[in-house]
């Protein structure tokens, strides 16, 4: 059983001072990883990661997750290795398929099909793995520690790819609503996550124990009455019952102690030892980190 580590997804904005303060706060609150997104309309992820490293000492920096359709694998390897060197080896790389159709159209890229987007992710991950193993071809020496590769998703093909290529697998707690142009997502419950984890485990075979498992928590709600809060949450998540909401892997509801107990149970059930939260929950989740640090 792996010890926990905790990440926070931060959106770089507001200039150097605001970004620096956000990163220093994350480190001070005990987070192990600062993650930055890859969306059009936001600042460049690799530049933001290097800036974060300049004002922190311990936290690792990752992309969560790169839209593989945006990136030429050779240029991606160059940027990743550059960031790895400039941060003294603190970089990790997260890859995904991309899910916002409008961004593909704005970038002049073919939206294609779910299958073609997964195919592009597989090509990028395979090429990136090769370039990180032999970086001299693009002018780099091999780093003492190769940046870990995370692959995130939910579908069979993505999880099979992660089973073959990833050091970290990020299990999406959502499925894309069919026909949604703007990438509308719907939460899945604990039983659906059980099936996804079992699928990955079977696909990975002997590698399954070597791959770290991540989950991105969408909401952290600290309350003394978790059942009442879950009942209220049904207004926004009507396809789940209140009991299902309390067990949903991407939701954390209760006191800090109850949330810590839930995470321990979910690590036992799903294998999730790497837990990420969103920026708006960074301070709220900090007492839970204190309860679970070193466990």
PEHU-V109347 format. One record per helix or strand of 2 or more residues. SS is the DSSP state (a for helix, b for strand). FROM is the first residue (numbers start at 1). TO is the last residue. If there is no record, write none. Layout:
ss->SS from->FROM to->TO
ss->SS from->FROM to->TO
//
This chain:
ss->b from->5 to->9
ss->a from->15 to->28
ss->b from->33 to->36
ss->a from->45 to->54
ss->b from->60 to->63
ss->b from->66 to->67
ss->a from->68 to->70
ss->a from->73 to->86
ss->b from->91 to->96
ss->a from->101 to->106
ss->a from->114 to->133
ss->a from->135 to->138
ss->b from->149 to->153
ss->a from->156 to->165
ss->b from->168 to->171
ss->b from->174 to->176
ss->b from->185 to->187
ss->a from->190 to->210
ss->b from->212 to->217
ss->b from->219 to->222
ss->a from->226 to->233
ss->a from->242 to->247
ss->b from->251 to->254
ss->a from->256 to->270
ss->b from->274 to->278
ss->a from->279 to->292
//
